[in-house]
């Protein structure tokens, strides 16, 4: 249940993370909504993508604001430009990869909690900019182990652009 009296979340109280090469700004956390949902705004560069994965407990929705993504849902692949919404139910394998120089998109997780995984894997953002490009890809085995503690199963590395 959402907090009594609603939730007002301003930028000065929101968390910003550098998470797997993405600037992720947690606009509303699961904690703020009593676990109902979390909402994150993401900024990523070309070639950035999520590992192919599925969630045991959350449905995920991606709403593209700027730029172009390629979204994978189960066996399907879709071009996703501004205004595209991808609804990804729990337990369906999915991933995305950024095709444009940069992309900005919202992720909604229902129920909330994905942001706790992002905080464990990421680091606080020093500035509201893209993080430095990683020198090496993340350790997929270590990432999968952390993800599993959060009810997320990683199946494969991120797709290529």
N, C-alpha and C positions, 0 to 999 in steps of 0.2 A: 504494500500500500504506500502511495506517495506520502511524504511528510505532511502532517496537518498544516494548513495554511499555505501549502504549495512550496515550490522551490524557486528561488531567484538566485541565479548563479552568474556573477559578473566576472569579467576577465581577470580582475585583481585577486580573485579567490580561486581561480581554476588552476589545475595542475597541467604543466607542459612537460612532455617527455621526448627524448630522442629514443625511439623504439624501432630497432631493425632498419635503420636508415631513414626513418620517417620522423617528421615533427608531428607529434600527436598531442593535441590539446584536449584534455578531458573537460568538456563543457558542462556535463552533468554526470556525476558518478552514481554508481549503484547504491552507495551509502546514502547519498542525498535523496534518492527516490525510494528508500526502504527496500531496495533490491529489485524494484520493478523493471528498471532499464538503466543503461548508461549510454551517453551520447558523446562521441569524440570527433573532432575535426582533424583531418590529416593532410599533410603536405608532403609529397614524395617526388623524387626525380625519375627521369626515364630509366627503365630497367629495374626499378625497385618492384618487388613483388612479395606477396606472402607465400610461405610454403603451402603446398597442397595439404589441407587439413580438414577436420570436422570437429564440431563442438558436441559434447554429450548433453549439455544443459542449456545452451543459448541458441536462439535464432539470431541471425545477423542480417542486417540490411545495409547496403552500401548505396549512397546517393552521391552521384558525381556532380560537383559544382563547377570545376574548371578542368580542362585537359581531357585526355583520353586514357581509358583503362581497357584492358581485355580481361573479362571476368569468366572464370571457369566454374561451372555448377554441375556436379556429377560428370556426365559424359559430354556436356554441351560447352561451347565456347561462344562468347558474345562480345562484340564491340560495345563499349560503354562510354559515350561522350556526355557533355554537360546535359543535365536533366534526367539522365538514365538512373533508374532505381533497380537494384538487384536484391531480391528477397531470397535469402539462403536459409532454409529451415535447418534446425539442429539435425545432426547425423548425416547431412549430405556433404560430400567432399566438395571443397571449393578453394579458390585462390584468385588472386588478381595480379596483373603486371601493368606498370605504367608505360604507355606507348608514346606519349607526348613529352616535351622537354621537362615539364613538371605537371603535376595534377593535384587538385585539391578535392577532397571528398569527405563526406560524413559517414561514420559507421554508428549504427544503433544496435546494441546488444540487449536482447530481452530473454531472461532477466539480466540485470546488471551483474558485473563481476569481472568481465574480460579485462577491464582496466587494471585489476589487481595483478593479472598475469603480465600485462604490459609494463607495469611499474617494477615487477620483479626482474624482468629481462632488460628493460631499458634503464636510462639514467635521466635525472632531471635535466631539462633543456636549459642551457646557459643563456640562450637568446631565443626569440621566436623566429628562428631561421632553420633551414635544413641543417641537419647534423653534418659534420665532415663525412665525406665518402669513406666507407670502411675499406681498410687495406686488404682484408681477407673476408670471405663470407663467414657468417656465423657458424659455430660448431652445431651442426644439425642434430647430433646425438644428444648433446647437452640441452639444446633447445627443446627437443622432444621430451626429455625427462622432466624439465620444468613445466612444459605444457601439460603433460599427463597429470601433474598434481592439480591442475586447474580444469580437468575434464576436457582437454583438447588433445586430439590425436593427430600427430603430424605424419603424413603419408609419403611425401616426396619433397624435394627442394622446390623453390619458386620456379614458375615457368619462365622461359626466356622471352624477351620482347620480340 
